[in-house]
């Protein structure tokens, strides 16, 4: 990103930020981490079946018996 993209130089941008921080007694904008989606959000059965089908189509799945076998070897179970 070029400073021209923002319409101001870095010094002016910092000055504006600091002026607003003093005026609002804090950071003058919300700071938060953007999350695409919650990977732990509950899914309906239909949503789960759609995701499973998509993973099968893309070849992104493994047989459960192979996964268990690999875990037993890796973790000595």
C-alpha positions as a Markdown table, in Angstrom:
| # | Residue | x | y | z |
|---|---|---|---|---|
| 1 | Unk | 0.0 | 0.0 | 0.0 |
| 2 | Unk | 1.3 | 3.4 | -1.0 |
| 3 | Unk | 0.8 | 6.5 | 1.2 |
| 4 | Unk | -1.0 | 8.0 | -1.8 |
| 5 | Unk | -3.6 | 5.2 | -1.4 |
| 6 | Unk | -4.6 | 6.6 | 1.9 |
| 7 | Unk | -4.4 | 10.2 | 0.8 |
| 8 | Unk | -1.9 | 11.3 | 3.5 |
| 9 | Unk | 1.6 | 10.8 | 4.6 |
| 10 | Unk | 2.7 | 8.7 | 7.6 |
| 11 | Unk | 3.5 | 11.7 | 9.8 |
| 12 | Unk | 0.0 | 13.2 | 9.3 |
| 13 | Unk | -1.7 | 9.9 | 9.8 |
| 14 | Unk | 0.1 | 9.4 | 13.1 |
| 15 | Unk | -0.7 | 12.9 | 14.2 |
| 16 | Unk | -4.4 | 12.4 | 13.4 |
| 17 | Unk | -4.4 | 9.1 | 15.3 |
| 18 | Unk | -2.8 | 10.6 | 18.4 |
| 19 | Unk | -5.1 | 13.6 | 18.3 |
| 20 | Unk | -8.1 | 11.3 | 18.2 |
| 21 | Unk | -6.7 | 9.0 | 20.9 |
| 22 | Unk | -6.4 | 12.0 | 23.3 |
| 23 | Unk | -9.9 | 13.2 | 22.3 |
| 24 | Unk | -11.5 | 9.8 | 22.9 |
| 25 | Unk | -9.3 | 8.9 | 25.9 |
| 26 | Unk | -8.3 | 5.7 | 24.1 |
| 27 | Unk | -7.7 | 4.0 | 20.8 |
| 28 | Unk | -10.1 | 5.8 | 18.4 |
| 29 | Unk | -11.3 | 2.5 | 16.7 |
| 30 | Unk | -12.2 | -1.0 | 17.7 |
| 31 | Unk | -9.4 | -3.5 | 17.7 |
| 32 | Unk | -10.4 | -7.1 | 17.3 |
| 33 | Unk | -9.2 | -10.2 | 15.6 |
| 34 | Unk | -11.2 | -11.1 | 12.5 |
| 35 | Unk | -12.3 | -14.8 | 12.5 |
| 36 | Unk | -13.7 | -16.2 | 9.2 |
| 37 | Unk | -15.8 | -18.6 | 11.2 |
| 38 | Unk | -15.8 | -20.4 | 14.5 |
| 39 | Unk | -14.4 | -23.9 | 13.8 |
| 40 | Unk | -16.1 | -25.1 | 17.0 |
| 41 | Unk | -19.6 | -23.8 | 16.2 |
| 42 | Unk | -22.2 | -26.5 | 16.3 |
| 43 | Unk | -23.3 | -27.8 | 12.9 |
| 44 | Unk | -26.6 | -29.3 | 11.9 |
| 45 | Unk | -26.6 | -32.8 | 10.4 |
| 46 | Unk | -27.3 | -31.3 | 7.0 |
| 47 | Unk | -24.3 | -28.9 | 7.3 |
| 48 | Unk | -22.0 | -31.7 | 8.4 |
| 49 | Unk | -23.1 | -33.9 | 5.5 |
| 50 | Unk | -22.4 | -31.1 | 3.0 |
| 51 | Unk | -18.9 | -30.6 | 4.5 |
| 52 | Unk | -18.2 | -34.3 | 4.4 |
| 53 | Unk | -19.3 | -34.6 | 0.8 |
| 54 | Unk | -17.2 | -31.6 | -0.2 |
| 55 | Unk | -14.1 | -33.1 | 1.5 |
| 56 | Unk | -14.8 | -36.4 | -0.3 |
| 57 | Unk | -15.0 | -34.6 | -3.7 |
| 58 | Unk | -11.7 | -32.9 | -3.0 |
| 59 | Unk | -10.0 | -36.1 | -1.8 |
| 60 | Unk | -9.5 | -34.6 | 1.7 |
| 61 | Unk | -10.5 | -37.5 | 3.8 |
| 62 | Unk | -9.1 | -40.7 | 5.2 |
| 63 | Unk | -10.6 | -43.9 | 6.3 |
| 64 | Unk | -11.3 | -43.8 | 10.1 |
| 65 | Unk | -9.5 | -47.2 | 10.6 |
| 66 | Unk | -6.3 | -45.7 | 9.0 |
| 67 | Unk | -6.5 | -42.6 | 11.2 |
| 68 | Unk | -6.9 | -44.8 | 14.4 |
| 69 | Unk | -4.0 | -47.0 | 13.3 |
| 70 | Unk | -1.8 | -44.0 | 12.7 |
| 71 | Unk | -2.6 | -42.6 | 16.1 |
| 72 | Unk | -1.8 | -45.9 | 17.8 |
| 73 | Unk | 1.6 | -46.0 | 16.1 |
| 74 | Unk | 2.4 | -42.3 | 16.7 |
| 75 | Unk | 1.2 | -42.2 | 20.3 |
| 76 | Unk | 1.8 | -45.8 | 21.4 |
| 77 | Unk | -1.9 | -46.4 | 22.1 |
